[in-house]
Amino acid sequence: MKYFDENSTLLEIVEKYPETVPVFTSNGFSQMSDEELRKKFAKTINLKMALMLKQIDLKTFSNLLVEAIESKNNNIDATLANSVKSDDAEALNVVGLLPCPVRIPLLEGFNNFIKEYSKESNVIINHELKAASTGLDWVEKNIVGIRDAEDLPDIFISAGFDMFFDEEMIGKFKKQDVFADTTKLDEFNDLFDGLALKDPKKHYAMIGVVPAVFLINTKELGDIPMPTTWEDIMKPEFEKRVSLPVGDFDLFNGILLNLHKHYGDEGVKKLGRSLLESLHPSQMVKSDRKKENRPIVTIMPYFFTKMVKDGGPMVAVWPEDGAIISPIFMLSKQEKLQKLQPVIDFFASEKVGKILSHSGLFPSVHPNIDNRIPKENEFMWLGWDYIYNNDISGLIKHCENLFNESLIKE
């Protein structure tokens, strides 16, 4: 680690990199937000010991710290995020939200690609690839309100369903045949056999998925049978005992849509009645240490199960009826394909697939990637027939209303 090591004290880390304070506080180190308390205890405990006491995985937590540091560091951000943009009308514009655990390695790889491609072709590439945690505020600033396809980025990458099918965002441009899937991936990874992930209309390219799994607090579970399916967590015994990633709008809306498809309005209402509270995934892995309101089940991205210590009370469960997946889409404008194709090829490459899968546990669709997930593990996918035969944006709003109403009634 170039910024700190396992023997660095917590005080040394936060004094040198104040942007890491939220990472500590969201993972159980509440004292780190108070300067006086921080100076009292943080100078005497190193990172390795602190994480051992909290039963948090050192490597995974360190990656979160590095992400916070490198996202904030102005020099690195200027190099990686290409904050200085060219006004050249012929420049390509690549925009998107990248999953936080893989943003830095993806940016580093893309930056190297740009140097080579620009040298060979004289093509200028502007790019703004933000962390997915930036969320809706960034989307609204950059996507909402665009009426002319010329004002759209040439490539847009993000997870989820919201903006891609919303008529107020990108959805309306699909009907104008603005986008084309030219990733050259005729077959997807055999992990997804039978799911038909590839868009039959060839508008939306997919490069990977974000799976949602269960984390079970076996202490709180007691004599209740282990929940192994999505239907299980909607049972009465789990009412107000489930933590959901409500703030992760990409994944949460994917969960709502899939449960509505399989269980209708009542399924969404039951999910709402099951909600104990909304936690960030990094908080979910330590929910057994909460003094009160301890959930039995937390629903979280598969990546964050890496933070769970072996032998502890928290046990990861892959749903038998399938981990609900939020797709990582890539949209490319047809009118610039000649210049765009090498960029498209980069994001659809085996190199990027390895970063998604091995660094972030976001399974890649690339056929050559070993996603390191047992073949018997199933996925739950909304399906293109369902997507194209329904108003997805309207359905999301409908599900959100049902979910919220069930909370109010409770």
N, C-alpha and C positions, 0 to 999 in steps of 0.2 A: 504494500500500500504506500503510495507516494506522499500521502497527506498526513498519515498517522500510522501507528502500528498497535498491536494488541497491548503493548505496555504503556502506551500514551495514557495520561490521566484524562478523565472526562473534562476537567477544567482546561487542560492544555488544548483539547480539541475544540471546545466551544469558544474559547477566547481567540483562537486563531481563525476559527470558522463559525461565526455566530449563526450562520444559516442552518447549522445542524441542530440548534436547540429544539425546533419543532419535531425533529426525528426522535430525539430523546423523550420529549414530553409525551408524544403519542404512543410510546412504547413502555410506559410505566415509570419513567423517571420524572415525575411531576416537579421535584425540587429544582430541576434544571431551569425552570422558567423564572425562578426567584434568585436574583443576583446574590443576596446575602447567604441564602441556604446553599447555593451553588459553591460559593467560596469556602464554606465550612466543610462540606463532605466531598466535593468533586475533585479537590486537589490531592486527596489521599487514596483514591481508588482508580485503578486502571481499567481500560476498556474490557479486557479479558475477564477480570474478576467481576465487574459489574454485570456483564451478560451471563456469566455463570450463575450469579445470584438470582437473576430474573429468568433463567432457563431459556435464553434466546440464542439462536445460532449466530456465532461470530461472523462467519463469512457473509451470510445473508444480510445481517444488520450493517456490516461494514459497507456492503454495496449500496445500501440506502443512504448512508452517510456520504459516500462518494458522489452519488447522484445529486444530493442536495448541494454539495460543494461545487461540483462542476456545472450545475445549472445556474449557480449564482456568480461564479467566477467570471468577471467581465472579459478577461483576456481570452479564456478558453471559449466562452460563449461567442465572442466575436469571430473566432476561428471556426468553431463547429457550426454555429447557427447562422453564419453568414449574415450578420445583422446589417451590414452595409450592402444595400441592394443597388443593382445597376438599373438605370432608366432606359437602357437599350430596348427598343420595341421588339427586337428579335430574341431577347433573353427568355429562357425557360423559367417558369415559376413552379416550385415544388413546395407544397404546404401540407401540414398534417399534424395529428396528435399521435405520439408514439407511446406505447406502454412504458411506464417509468423505469422498470428494471432493465429494459434493453435500450433505452434512448441513447445513452452515451456510446456504447459500442456500435450502434447503428449509425450514429452521427459521424463517428470516427471513420468507419468504413466508407460512408457516403462522401465524406470530405476528400478522402484519398481518391475515390472514383472520379470526383469532379475535377481534381487536378489533372488526372490523366486524360479524361475525355475532353476537357476544355483545351488542353495543349494540342491534342490530335485534330480536333474539329473546329476550334475557335468558337464553340458554342458557350455562351455565358449562362450559368445556372444560378438563379436566386433560390434560396430555400429557407423556410421557416418551419422547423419541425419541433414543436413544443412537447413538453411532457403531458401525458393524458390527464394528469391531475389539474392542469390549467382549466380544463372543463369548458362549461357552457359560455362563460364570459368571453373567452377567446374565440369560440365559434361564432357567437353573435356579432362580434366585432368584425370578423373576417368573411363570414359566409352569408349571414342573414341580410336580406335586402338587395342582394345582387340580382339584377333583372336581365342583364346581357351576358351571354355565354363568354364573350371576349374578356369580361372582368373576372372570370373564374380562374383559379390556378390551373396550370396545365396538368399537374398531377395532384391529387388529394388523397391522403392516407389517414384512416382512422378506424377505430373499432365501433361496433354497434349498429343500430338501425335508424336512430332518430333523424339525423341530418340527411342521410342518403335517400330517404323516401318521403321526406317532408316537402310539400309543395312550396313552402316558404323558404326552403333552403336549396338543396341540390336536386330533389325529386323531379321538379318541373323540367330540368334540363335533360333528364333521361328520355323523356317523351320526344325531345327534339333530336335524338340520336347524337348527342354531343360526345358521348363516351364510347370507348371500345375496349374490350379485353383482348390484348395482344400479348399476353404473357408467355405464350407458346408452351404452356403446361397442358398437354393433351390429356394426361392422366394425373390425378392427385395421389398423394401418399396413401398406401394401402391401409393405413390406420383408419381411414375414412371410407373404406369400401362399403357400398350400399347406401351412402348418405346423399349422393348426388349434390355435392357442394358447388360444382361449377355452374355458373349462370347460363342457362340454356339460350338466353337472348343475347349473351355476350356483351353486356353493358358493364357489369361489375366484376372486376378481378378480385380474387381472394388470395392472400398470401399466408394466412395463418388464422388461428382461433384462440379465444380466451375461454377456457373451461371453468365452470362453477362447480365446486364440490362441497361436501359437508365436513365440518370439524366438530367432533362430538366431545363434550366434557363428560367423561365417564363418571366422575364424582357426582355431578348433578343428575346424571341419567338414572342412577340407582337401579331399581328393579324394572324400570320401563324397558321394553324390548328395544334393541338398537335400531334406529331408523336407517333404512337402506334405500328408500325410494323417495321421490318427490311427494308422492301421495302420503307417505308416512308422516312427513313433517306437518301435514295439514290435519292430523288427528287431534282430538280434544286435549290429549295429555301434553301436547306441545304448545297450547295456546299461551302466548306471552312468554315463551321460552326459546324463541328463535331470534338470532341477530342477523340482519340482512344488510347488504352493501347498498343501501338506498342512495348514498352520495355518489356511488359509481354508476352514473346514469346509463352508460353503455351496457354494462353487465346486468344491472337491475332491470332495465326495460326488456332485455332479452329473456330474463327469468319470467317477468310478467306475461310477455307474449306467448312463450311456450306453455306456461301453465294455463293460460286462457284457452289456447288451442286444444289442450287435452282435457281440461276440467271445467271450462266455461267460466261464467261470471262468479259462480259459487267458489270455484277454486281460487280465484284472485282474492275474494273476500276472506276465505279461510287463511290464506297467506297473511293478509293484513291482521287477522285476529291472532296469528302466531307471533307477530312481531313483538319482541321485548324492547329492542332499541336498535338504532343504526350505528354501526361501528366501521371505522376504516379497517381494511384487512390487517394492517400492521398492529392494530389494537386487538383484533379478534383472536390472534394466536396466544394472547396472554389473558383472555377473558376469565380463565379459571382463577386468576388472582384478584379479581374484583371483590370488594367487600360486600357488595349487594348487587342485585339484578344480574346474577350470573346466568347467562344463557346455557341451555343444554346443547343447542345446535347453532353453529354459525355457518352461514353460506358465504363462500369466499372464492376468489380466483385461485386456481390450482397452485400458482407460483408461491403463494404465501404459506403453503404447507411446509415449505423448506425451512421455515423459521421454528417449526415445532420440534422440541427436543424429544428424542426417543426415550421411552420408559416413563414419560409423564402422563398426566390424566387426559391430555388432549390427543384425540385419535382422528386421523383423516379418513374419511369414507368416500369412495367414488360411488355415486348413485348407481344402483343396479339397472335402473331404467335410463341411464345415460347422464353424463355431465352436460348441463345446458351450455351451449356454446354461443359466444358473441363473436361474430366474424370480424377479422381485420381486413377491411376492404381497401382497394386501391382503384381510383377512378382516373382515367387518362383521356385527354381530349383527342379526338380523331384528327383534327385539322393540323396537328403538329407531330404526327406520328413519326415522320421521317427523322426528326431531331430527337423526339422523345424515346424512341424504341430502346436505345442503349440504357437510358435511365430506367425504363420499365424492366428491362432485362436484369438490371442490378437488383431492384427490389424483389424480383421474382427468382433470384438466384439461389443456388445451394448455400452460398456464403451467408446471405441474409437469413435463409431458413435455419441454419445452424445457430445463429445468434438468437433468433426467436425461440427455438426449441430448447437449446442447451443452456442459454443464459437466463431465459425468462420462463421456461416451462410453458410457453405458448406454442402448442403443436403447429408445425409448419405443414403446408399442403404439398411442398416440394417432394416428388417421388423418391429422391435419393437420401432423404433425411431419416435417421433413426431417431424417432421422437421419444424413445425410451419409456414408452407407455405400453403396458401389456395389451395384446390384441383383444383380449376378452373385455377390456374396459369399453363400455358403450358411450356414445354421444347422443344428445338430444338436439336435433337441428330443426329449425322452423320449417324449412323446405321452400324451394322457389315457387312451387305451385301455390302454396299458401300466401307467400309474399306478393305474388303478382295478382292474386285473386282477392286481395283484401287491401283496405286503406290502412296501411301500417301505422302511419302517423296518427290517424284518427283512433286506431285501436289502442295505441300507446296511451293517448289521453283518456280514453274510456277506462282502460285498466288502472291508470293512476287514480282516477276518480273513485273507482270501486275500492281500491286499496285504501285510499285516504278516508273514505266514508266508513269503512269497517273499523278504522282506528278511532274515529270520532264517536262511533256508537259504543265502543268499548270504554 
